[in-house]
Amino acid sequence: MTADGPLTGSDWNARERHETETERLDRNWSNLLQELRVVQTGIQLLTGFLLTLPFQARFPELETYEQAVYLVTLGASVTATILLVAPVALHRILFRRRALRQLVDHANRFALAGFVLVGIAMSGVPLLIFDLVVGPTAGIIACAVAATLFVSVCLVLPVSLRRRLGPVNDRSDSTE
């Protein structure tokens, strides 16, 4: 807080971190890449696993709704993989174009959309597996538990914390 009002995000970064706008964007990009490294490996492995299922002996025995669950789960997993890899392609294409702000903003959007799709895929897998191993009721319960856990930990908690912290006063800090 200054005499003129609350500090903007850029002002806070300059005062507390002693960093320029470019240094802040570099830090945001680095943080985003670290986060993507964590989730990319998992979703790529899940996608690879899902891609092998149609070649298993029991796959033709799946009911129509089980095939639909499989296809939705696979679609979410493949799309999440694309969105979580897209920032790397974006970086390569925008390399040396002085477009760091656009890179960080778009990569952040890709990551958020990818995380939502990871949640869908990670809810579909227990639905399919529990359904096949135990039965449809167990599948629905497993899916509900996974979806509830994902929504609680990955969406509700961060949004709740964000609201408690108050609004960001500077649009340029949307990626922090």
C-alpha positions in Angstrom: 0.0 0.0 0.0 1.3 3.4 -0.9 0.0 6.9 -0.2 -1.7 6.7 -3.6 -3.4 3.4 -3.0 -2.5 -0.3 -3.2 0.6 -1.4 -5.0 0.1 -2.9 -8.5 1.7 -6.3 -9.1 4.4 -4.7 -11.1 5.2 -2.2 -8.4 5.3 -4.9 -5.8 7.6 -7.0 -7.9 9.9 -4.0 -8.5 10.0 -3.1 -4.8 10.1 -6.6 -3.2 11.9 -8.7 -5.8 13.9 -5.9 -7.4 13.0 -7.2 -10.8 12.1 -5.6 -14.1 9.1 -6.4 -16.1 11.2 -8.7 -18.3 12.8 -10.4 -15.3 9.3 -11.0 -14.0 8.1 -12.5 -17.3 11.3 -14.7 -17.4 10.5 -15.9 -13.9 6.8 -16.6 -14.8 7.9 -18.6 -17.9 10.4 -20.6 -15.8 7.8 -21.3 -13.2 5.3 -22.4 -15.8 7.8 -24.7 -17.5 8.5 -26.4 -14.1 4.8 -26.9 -13.5 4.4 -28.3 -17.0 7.3 -30.7 -16.6 5.5 -32.3 -13.6 2.2 -32.8 -15.4 3.4 -33.6 -18.9 5.1 -36.8 -18.0 2.1 -38.2 -16.2 -0.5 -37.3 -18.9 1.8 -38.6 -21.7 2.1 -41.9 -19.9 -1.6 -42.1 -19.3 -2.3 -41.3 -23.0 0.2 -44.0 -24.0 -1.5 -46.5 -21.8 -5.0 -45.6 -23.1 -3.8 -45.9 -26.7 -2.8 -49.5 -26.1 -6.2 -50.6 -24.7 -8.0 -51.2 -28.0 -5.4 -53.8 -28.8 -6.1 -55.9 -25.7 -8.0 -59.1 -26.1 -10.9 -58.0 -23.8 -11.5 -54.6 -25.5 -14.1 -55.9 -28.0 -16.2 -57.1 -25.0 -16.8 -53.6 -23.7 -20.3 -52.4 -23.5 -21.3 -49.4 -25.6 -21.2 -47.0 -22.6 -17.8 -48.4 -21.6 -16.5 -47.7 -25.1 -17.9 -44.1 -24.8 -16.2 -43.6 -21.4 -12.9 -44.9 -23.0 -13.2 -42.5 -26.0 -14.1 -39.5 -23.8 -11.2 -40.3 -21.5 -8.8 -40.8 -24.4 -10.0 -37.6 -26.0 -9.4 -35.7 -22.8 -6.0 -37.2 -22.3 -4.8 -36.6 -25.9 -6.2 -33.0 -25.9 -4.5 -32.4 -22.5 -1.3 -33.7 -23.8 -1.5 -31.3 -26.8 -2.3 -28.3 -24.7 0.4 -29.1 -22.2 3.0 -29.5 -24.9 1.8 -26.5 -26.9 3.8 -23.9 -24.9 7.0 -25.5 -26.1 5.9 -25.2 -29.7 4.8 -21.7 -29.1 8.2 -20.8 -27.6 10.0 -22.3 -30.6 7.9 -20.4 -33.1 8.1 -17.1 -31.2 11.8 -17.5 -30.3 13.7 -14.2 -30.6 10.5 -12.3 -31.5 10.4 -10.3 -28.3 7.0 -11.8 -27.5 7.6 -13.0 -24.0 4.4 -11.4 -22.6 2.3 -13.1 -25.3 4.2 -16.4 -24.8 3.6 -16.4 -21.0 -0.1 -15.4 -21.4 -0.9 -18.0 -24.0 1.1 -20.7 -22.3 -0.8 -20.0 -19.1 -4.1 -20.4 -20.8 -3.0 -23.7 -22.5 -1.8 -25.0 -19.1 -5.1 -24.1 -17.3 -7.2 -25.8 -20.0 -4.8 -28.8 -20.0 -5.1 -29.2 -16.3 -8.9 -29.3 -16.5 -8.7 -32.0 -19.2 -6.2 -33.9 -17.0 -8.9 -33.9 -14.3 -11.4 -35.3 -16.8 -9.1 -38.0 -18.0 -8.1 -38.9 -14.4 -11.7 -39.3 -13.5 -12.5 -41.4 -16.6 -9.7 -43.9 -15.9 -11.1 -45.1 -12.5 -14.6 -45.2 -14.0 -13.5 -47.5 -16.7 -11.2 -49.7 -14.6 -13.5 -50.1 -11.6 -16.4 -50.7 -13.9 -14.5 -53.5 -15.6 -13.0 -55.1 -12.5 -15.9 -54.7 -9.9 -18.9 -53.4 -11.7 -20.7 -50.2 -12.9 -21.6 -49.0 -9.4 -18.0 -49.2 -8.2 -17.0 -47.4 -11.4 -19.3 -44.5 -10.8 -18.2 -44.2 -7.2 -14.5 -44.3 -8.2 -15.1 -41.7 -10.8 -17.1 -39.5 -8.4 -14.3 -39.8 -5.8 -11.6 -38.9 -8.3 -13.5 -36.0 -9.8 -14.4 -34.6 -6.3 -10.8 -34.9 -5.2 -9.5 -33.2 -8.4 -12.1 -30.4 -8.3 -11.5 -29.8 -4.5 -7.7 -29.8 -4.6 -7.0 -28.4 -8.1 -9.9 -25.9 -8.5 -11.8 -25.1 -5.4 -8.8 -24.7 -3.1 -6.8 -22.5 -5.5 -9.8 -20.3 -6.4 -10.7 -20.0 -2.7 -7.2 -18.9 -1.9 -7.1 -16.5 -4.8 -10.4 -14.8 -3.7 -9.0 -14.5 -0.1 -5.9 -12.7 -1.5 -8.1 -10.2 -3.2 -8.0 -8.8 -6.8 -4.8 -8.2 -8.7 -4.5 -4.6 -9.5 -2.4 -5.0 -12.6 -3.5 -7.0 -15.7 0.2 -7.8 -16.5 0.3 -10.0 -13.4 -2.3 -12.5 -14.7 0.3 -15.2 -15.0 1.8 -15.0 -11.5 
